[in-house]
Amino acid sequence: MLKLSQIFARKRTPQETQSWTGAALAPSFIILITAFALWFMPPPTGLEVSAWHLLIIFLGTIIGIILKPLPMGAIATLGLSLCVITNLIPLQQSLSSFSSPIVWLVLSAFFIARGFVKTGLGSRIAYYFMTFLGRSSLGLSYGLVLTDFFLSPVIPSNTARGGGIIFPIVQSLSNEYGSSPNTNSQRKIGAFLTQVAFQANLVTSAMFLTAFAGNPLAAKLAKEVGVIMNWGTWAIAGIVPGLVHLALLPLFLFFIYPPTLKKTPEAPELARKKLKEMGPLSFHEITMLLIFALLLVLWIFGGNFGVEPTTAALLGLSLLLFTGVLSWDDLLQEKAAWDTFFWLAILLGLAGALSDYGIIKWFGSGVENFVGLLSKPVAFAVLSILYFYCHYFFASGTAHITSLYVMFLIAIVSTGIPAPLATFVLAVFASLSSGLTHYGTGAAPVFFGGNFIPVRTWWRLGFLCSLLTLLVWSVVGGLWWKFLGYW
Amino acid sequence: MLKLSQIFARKRTPQETQSWTGAALAPSFIILITAFALWFMPPPTGLEVSAWHLLIIFLGTIIGIILKPLPMGAIATLGLSLCVITNLIPLQQSLSSFSSPIVWLVLSAFFIARGFVKTGLGSRIAYYFMTFLGRSSLGLSYGLVLTDFFLSPVIPSNTARGGGIIFPIVQSLSNEYGSSPNTNSQRKIGAFLTQVAFQANLVTSAMFLTAFAGNPLAAKLAKEVGVIMNWGTWAIAGIVPGLVHLALLPLFLFFIYPPTLKKTPEAPELARKKLKEMGPLSFHEITMLLIFALLLVLWIFGGNFGVEPTTAALLGLSLLLFTGVLSWDDLLQEKAAWDTFFWLAILLGLAGALSDYGIIKWFGSGVENFVGLLSKPVAFAVLSILYFYCHYFFASGTAHITSLYVMFLIAIVSTGIPAPLATFVLAVFASLSSGLTHYGTGAAPVFFGGNFIPVRTWWRLGFLCSLLTLLVWSVVGGLWWKFLGYW
């Protein structure tokens, strides 16, 4: 059955409670010693000493985030403190990102997402789709995809959405059909549903500014190079390739990785039973639904009458508190929200400082000379595909964005590709590429932990799905963005 | 024995997990309806409509914080959202306090305080003082006072300090001497130690900017009327009356509320046994101690070489993370820190907006006319004593400061009393007055919950202690501040 607390407990424990481990000490010392040596070297031509020092701290932080000797938040805190202590960034400015509306949009959305889990509305939606899509394994998988899609605009943690709401339903369904790793019957239906739900989770993450915590980071970084991606423009650019991708994904996996159980005539009945157990919509569920609708309306149309997305989110959060759907303690317990709040704000602050010090401009002019040798479309294709497959080295879309986004963006734009196009493609590629491995994003270890799919198969499927991803987003996306005038 | 987790669990549960309760609905509706009616009334002379609206939201928030239909953070979030939605405060400005260095000083200090509890260093210090002060009940009580004093500069939650570190030791000592509510032997020693530790906790809270979360709030508000209170000036102004008060307090309570057990010859031995059980200082305890020393040095002297207190705190926090004394998860779990961070920042933001809208000036000019009728010293005495005893209506020093601090400050200053003097007196009175009741501050219910002292006695002792407080801080404080040139 649905064991949300267990899922979350398992998911968070390994990385969050981690302190220093022996294995982490070696890389940490190498980073520190290298950074210390570089600190006293003369800066490269075109960079002032202070900019050089900031770059060293920034790169040290990035490498720390990738190697993870400590959790991301701790590494970011160290990076921030170093910048302040060395007077590279004044204290007040270093903290200024903590009042950035984009950071507050993410924080509020995390809290709002808790309401879907707490009220049970998320599960109810999944069971509802099952009642009319559940007659076959394929239909069931579409039900999961639809649920994820429906929740994605308002749940910026793909881990909470995929791991917290969808995965328990996958487990519950697999149990019902006797598909389990214990009885060696993973391929019956569990493995198929797991992979569809996991890959779809990453597609929806790419479709809305508020569907994945890394997206606002990309949007903020894009602003540094002069491209505005707000909630509306993101949703419009993403909706067509995203929907096509979601429509094809279950079919594609049904073809390359079919479940042995094709018909599931009892599923709609099971879903109806579950819905019956749940009883009619509770007051809190109805409230949640109304606030969700209000939020969507405000996010889509609010700009016309001066309501910023963050204002809308704060309003939604206030209403949830006021109506008692969420208690204050629910917010305080939402550790993932505070974690994200912390590192997101610090990374934004550091990235902003890089720009202030002229480091991004300096890097850009260096890259221009180099990439100028390639023709425009070839350079775009090579760089964006390279960017995509770099995700083999990342355990989070956010780390991917923080480390590589601006560099690749500058490189691609310098070839003459329109900036809005490159900005959006790289932004969505960060989440779309997270399906390559079983550690590529927070939701991955949760789904993988269901033990339905062996690791080699997981990687093979991840690679095959990445081909579908690149095909859909280049062909359908390309045409759609042409139509929208992006190029 | 020391049951820290239980203490914290019990302390937080009642108010933090609270959602709407029947009893809270009535006052909430009265507030809402009143506010709604006032909203459409014409503003008082001298206030613009927008300032009037802001004042209504602010007062509604304050009354909400006092009546507590929801926890303070939830009320503050509602107040903030209302201001943003009604366009009274622009979104970006409304969030700006979240990057206020003073808020970050408090947040960091909360995290640092966790290190004292986690490493066991707090308890070790208490046992250490016991080994050479513990021969008598009076000596034991001085040991507790010294421990609290020693920890106060770095633990801004008097609840964590008093409730988390000192109270478990009070319980442990009372157990050892067979003083327990179960055997009707409270007066043997437990009741006496409880009351000394509780009252001393509030004295130390008044002595350092970082000893109580409300202090930075007072300092920030004081800035609005042009008085700077930084870490150093606060400590200097508070140290003499504070130490005299701490020296007299155990004697005073020993005289008016004596323990029946006067001699405790076994206590030093017991403490030595506990210390032996603890073994030698662990690596983490030594690290904690060194970082604590570094922090004190930087807070006291850092201003001379440009290190702000918040920078020092961030450095200390980073070192604790880096050395593994604190894990990242310790920070995320520190709910009280996030709670304080949230409401403190919002209240600061609202208070700042009141000033921007000219409301404080408007209120001040109104009060001046009224208070001008009293002579200078009489007005000061009457107003500050009134401010002190208002705490019967408050469950937290911070609520006291938020609601009344600026008003009383303006009123007193308008009589001609020097602003720095009035500013400091009112600031320390907020914590000093918290000992009046068994609910006056977060630590109060913890100590009271030990069940050593019946409620009527608690109030009687609170009142008697308040006379000592007023005597010490007016006579000793008055002379000291004269010497420092405050008046």
Boltz contact constraints between the chains, C-beta under 6 A:
constraints:
  - contact:
      token1: [A, 16]
      token2: [B, 329]
      max_distance: 6.0
  - contact:
      token1: [A, 17]
      token2: [B, 329]
      max_distance: 6.0
  - contact:
      token1: [A, 19]
      token2: [B, 324]
      max_distance: 6.0
  - contact:
      token1: [A, 19]
      token2: [B, 327]
      max_distance: 6.0
  - contact:
      token1: [A, 20]
      token2: [B, 324]
      max_distance: 6.0
  - contact:
      token1: [A, 71]
      token2: [B, 328]
      max_distance: 6.0
  - contact:
      token1: [A, 73]
      token2: [B, 328]
      max_distance: 6.0
  - contact:
      token1: [A, 74]
      token2: [B, 321]
      max_distance: 6.0
  - contact:
      token1: [A, 74]
      token2: [B, 328]
      max_distance: 6.0
  - contact:
      token1: [A, 77]
      token2: [B, 318]
      max_distance: 6.0
  - contact:
      token1: [A, 78]
      token2: [B, 318]
      max_distance: 6.0
  - contact:
      token1: [A, 81]
      token2: [B, 314]
      max_distance: 6.0
  - contact:
      token1: [A, 81]
      token2: [B, 315]
      max_distance: 6.0
  - contact:
      token1: [A, 81]
      token2: [B, 318]
      max_distance: 6.0
  - contact:
      token1: [A, 84]
      token2: [B, 311]
      max_distance: 6.0
  - contact:
      token1: [A, 85]
      token2: [B, 315]
      max_distance: 6.0
  - contact:
      token1: [A, 91]
      token2: [B, 101]
      max_distance: 6.0
  - contact:
      token1: [A, 91]
      token2: [B, 308]
      max_distance: 6.0
  - contact:
      token1: [A, 91]
      token2: [B, 310]
      max_distance: 6.0
  - contact:
      token1: [A, 91]
      token2: [B, 311]
      max_distance: 6.0
  - contact:
      token1: [A, 95]
      token2: [B, 99]
      max_distance: 6.0
  - contact:
      token1: [A, 95]
      token2: [B, 104]
      max_distance: 6.0
  - contact:
      token1: [A, 96]
      token2: [B, 99]
      max_distance: 6.0
  - contact:
      token1: [A, 98]
      token2: [B, 98]
      max_distance: 6.0
  - contact:
      token1: [A, 98]
      token2: [B, 99]
      max_distance: 6.0
  - contact:
      token1: [A, 99]
      token2: [B, 95]
      max_distance: 6.0
  - contact:
      token1: [A, 99]
      token2: [B, 96]
      max_distance: 6.0
  - contact:
      token1: [A, 99]
      token2: [B, 98]
      max_distance: 6.0
  - contact:
      token1: [A, 99]
      token2: [B, 99]
      max_distance: 6.0
  - contact:
      token1: [A, 101]
      token2: [B, 91]
      max_distance: 6.0
  - contact:
      token1: [A, 104]
      token2: [B, 95]
      max_distance: 6.0
  - contact:
      token1: [A, 308]
      token2: [B, 91]
      max_distance: 6.0
  - contact:
      token1: [A, 310]
      token2: [B, 91]
      max_distance: 6.0
  - contact:
      token1: [A, 311]
      token2: [B, 84]
      max_distance: 6.0
  - contact:
      token1: [A, 311]
      token2: [B, 91]
      max_distance: 6.0
  - contact:
      token1: [A, 314]
      token2: [B, 81]
      max_distance: 6.0
  - contact:
      token1: [A, 315]
      token2: [B, 81]
      max_distance: 6.0
  - contact:
      token1: [A, 315]
      token2: [B, 85]
      max_distance: 6.0
  - contact:
      token1: [A, 318]
      token2: [B, 77]
      max_distance: 6.0
  - contact:
      token1: [A, 318]
      token2: [B, 78]
      max_distance: 6.0
  - contact:
      token1: [A, 318]
      token2: [B, 81]
      max_distance: 6.0
  - contact:
      token1: [A, 321]
      token2: [B, 74]
      max_distance: 6.0
  - contact:
      token1: [A, 324]
      token2: [B, 19]
      max_distance: 6.0
  - contact:
      token1: [A, 324]
      token2: [B, 20]
      max_distance: 6.0
  - contact:
      token1: [A, 327]
      token2: [B, 19]
      max_distance: 6.0
  - contact:
      token1: [A, 328]
      token2: [B, 71]
      max_distance: 6.0
  - contact:
      token1: [A, 328]
      token2: [B, 73]
      max_distance: 6.0
  - contact:
      token1: [A, 328]
      token2: [B, 74]
      max_distance: 6.0
  - contact:
      token1: [A, 329]
      token2: [B, 16]
      max_distance: 6.0
  - contact:
      token1: [A, 329]
      token2: [B, 17]
      max_distance: 6.0
  - contact:
      token1: [A, 332]
      token2: [B, 335]
      max_distance: 6.0
  - contact:
      token1: [A, 332]
      token2: [B, 338]
      max_distance: 6.0
  - contact:
      token1: [A, 332]
      token2: [B, 339]
      max_distance: 6.0
  - contact:
      token1: [A, 335]
      token2: [B, 332]
      max_distance: 6.0
  - contact:
      token1: [A, 338]
      token2: [B, 332]
      max_distance: 6.0
  - contact:
      token1: [A, 338]
      token2: [B, 338]
      max_distance: 6.0
  - contact:
      token1: [A, 339]
      token2: [B, 332]
      max_distance: 6.0
